[in-house]
Amino acid sequence: MRNLKRILLGVFLLLMVLIVLAFVLENQQSVSLLFLGFSGPQLPVSVIAVLALLIGMLIGPMVGWFFGRVARRSRKHAV
């Protein structure tokens, strides 16, 4: 059973790597983003999408942790 889980995990990770590789290879067009008057460097679409995903994966848990602390603090003071 343990070996089956390892094999399935390996297959899943291999599929994810192949999907990301296909995404990167299909999105090689260079674009320049303009945000609040600031223009960024020309980067492939795939790089921008992966950077946005990674930044979201970092910011999301931090926001959740912050609001969890605020909620716990308000419950503590309410009692």
C-alpha positions as CSV (number, residue, x, y, z in Angstrom):
1,M,0.0,0.0,0.0
2,R,2.8,2.4,0.9
3,N,4.5,1.7,-2.5
4,L,1.3,2.4,-4.3
5,K,1.0,5.8,-2.6
6,R,4.6,6.6,-3.6
7,I,4.0,5.6,-7.2
8,L,0.7,7.6,-7.4
9,L,2.5,10.6,-5.9
10,G,5.3,10.3,-8.4
11,V,2.9,10.0,-11.3
12,F,1.0,13.1,-10.1
13,L,4.2,15.1,-9.7
14,L,5.3,14.1,-13.1
15,L,2.0,15.1,-14.6
16,M,2.2,18.5,-12.9
17,V,5.7,19.1,-14.2
18,L,4.6,18.2,-17.7
19,I,1.6,20.5,-17.5
20,V,3.7,23.4,-16.3
21,L,6.3,22.7,-19.0
22,A,3.6,22.6,-21.7
23,F,2.2,25.9,-20.3
24,V,5.6,27.6,-20.4
25,L,6.4,26.3,-23.9
26,E,3.1,27.5,-25.3
27,N,3.3,31.0,-23.8
28,Q,6.6,32.4,-25.0
29,Q,5.2,35.7,-26.3
30,S,6.9,38.7,-24.6
31,V,4.6,41.3,-23.0
32,S,5.2,44.4,-21.0
33,L,2.8,45.2,-18.2
34,L,1.8,48.7,-17.3
35,F,0.5,49.2,-13.8
36,L,-0.2,52.6,-12.1
37,G,2.0,54.4,-14.7
38,F,5.0,52.1,-14.2
39,S,6.0,49.9,-17.1
40,G,7.7,46.5,-16.4
41,P,10.3,44.8,-18.5
42,Q,9.3,42.6,-21.4
43,L,8.9,39.1,-20.1
44,P,7.2,36.0,-21.5
45,V,3.5,35.6,-20.5
46,S,4.4,32.3,-18.8
47,V,6.9,34.0,-16.5
48,I,4.4,36.7,-15.5
49,A,1.7,34.1,-14.8
50,V,4.0,31.9,-12.7
51,L,5.2,34.9,-10.8
52,A,1.7,36.0,-10.1
53,L,0.8,32.5,-8.8
54,L,3.9,32.3,-6.5
55,I,3.2,35.8,-5.1
56,G,-0.4,34.8,-4.5
57,M,0.7,31.6,-2.8
58,L,2.8,33.7,-0.4
59,I,0.3,36.5,0.3
60,G,-2.7,34.3,0.7
61,P,-1.6,32.4,3.8
62,M,-0.2,35.6,5.4
63,V,-3.5,37.4,5.0
64,G,-5.3,34.3,6.5
65,W,-2.9,34.2,9.4
66,F,-3.4,38.0,10.0
67,F,-7.2,37.8,10.0
68,G,-7.1,34.6,12.2
69,R,-5.0,36.6,14.8
70,V,-7.5,39.5,14.6
71,A,-10.4,37.2,15.1
72,R,-8.8,35.4,18.0
73,R,-7.9,38.6,19.7
74,S,-11.4,40.0,19.4
75,R,-12.9,36.7,20.8
76,K,-10.4,36.9,23.7
77,H,-11.4,40.5,24.6
78,A,-15.1,39.7,24.2
79,V,-15.0,37.2,27.1
